[in-house]
Amino acid sequence: MSEQKNQGCCDTRKAGCCNFQWMRPNVDGQELIEVVRSAFMHLENTLRGVLPSSRESSLVWTNLEQACMWSTKSLVMTHQMVPDEVNDPIKEPETINVSAKE
């Protein structure tokens, strides 16, 4: 059986399983992200026209935003740029050095 790396899920009990690296989607991923965001905006506009203002509708907006965030994360993880595709003027965020006080 061949070993396959699953980028969407990890065993959180193992050290180093989480990916905290900055990632940028390739062109296909960027286009899909725009499609997803547009769909979420359309859904939000539709719901705002029919839902009354309430605690429950506040939860709708929070969870809709969260669903859009995780959808985007899924696309970024699936459609990552490979190193030779990176010729973009946008730079990766600088690494913050967190060290003990001297």
C-alpha positions in Angstrom: 0.0 0.0 0.0 1.5 3.4 -1.0 1.7 6.1 1.6 -0.3 9.2 0.8 0.0 12.5 2.6 -3.4 13.8 3.6 -3.2 17.6 3.7 -6.7 18.1 4.9 -6.4 16.2 8.2 -3.8 15.3 10.7 -3.4 13.4 13.9 -3.4 16.3 16.4 -1.7 14.1 19.0 1.5 14.1 17.1 3.9 17.1 17.4 4.4 19.0 14.2 1.3 17.8 12.5 -0.2 21.3 11.9 0.7 23.5 9.0 1.3 27.0 10.1 3.1 28.0 6.9 1.8 30.9 4.8 0.2 29.4 1.6 -1.0 31.0 -1.6 -3.4 29.4 -4.0 -2.4 29.0 -7.7 -4.5 30.8 -10.4 -7.1 28.0 -10.5 -7.5 28.1 -6.7 -7.8 31.9 -6.8 -10.6 31.7 -9.4 -12.4 29.0 -7.4 -12.1 31.1 -4.2 -13.8 34.0 -6.0 -16.6 31.7 -7.1 -17.1 30.4 -3.5 -17.0 33.9 -2.0 -19.5 35.2 -4.6 -21.9 32.3 -3.7 -21.6 33.1 0.0 -22.3 36.8 -0.6 -25.3 35.9 -2.7 -26.6 33.6 0.1 -26.0 36.3 2.7 -27.9 38.9 0.7 -30.8 36.5 0.2 -30.9 35.6 3.9 -30.7 39.2 5.0 -33.8 39.9 3.0 -35.9 37.3 4.9 -34.4 36.7 8.4 -35.4 39.0 11.2 -32.7 40.5 13.4 -32.2 38.2 16.3 -29.6 36.2 18.2 -30.3 33.3 15.9 -29.6 35.3 12.8 -26.4 36.6 14.4 -25.3 33.0 14.7 -26.2 32.5 11.0 -23.8 35.4 10.0 -21.1 34.0 12.2 -21.4 30.5 10.9 -21.8 31.6 7.3 -18.5 33.6 7.6 -16.9 30.6 9.2 -18.1 28.3 6.4 -16.7 30.6 3.8 -13.4 30.7 5.7 -13.1 26.9 5.8 -14.1 26.6 2.2 -11.4 29.0 1.2 -8.9 27.2 3.4 -9.8 23.9 1.7 -9.2 25.5 -1.7 -5.9 27.0 -0.7 -4.7 23.6 0.7 -5.8 21.8 -2.5 -4.5 24.4 -5.0 -1.2 25.5 -3.6 1.4 27.2 -5.8 4.5 25.2 -6.5 7.8 27.0 -6.0 8.4 27.7 -9.7 5.0 29.4 -10.0 5.9 32.0 -7.5 6.9 35.1 -9.3 4.5 37.3 -7.5 5.4 40.7 -6.0 3.5 39.8 -2.9 5.9 38.6 -0.3 5.3 36.0 2.4 4.8 37.5 5.9 8.0 37.8 7.9 8.6 35.2 10.6 8.3 36.6 14.0 11.0 35.5 16.4 9.5 34.7 19.7 12.3 34.2 22.2 12.5 34.1 26.0 13.3 37.4 27.7 17.0 37.9 28.3 
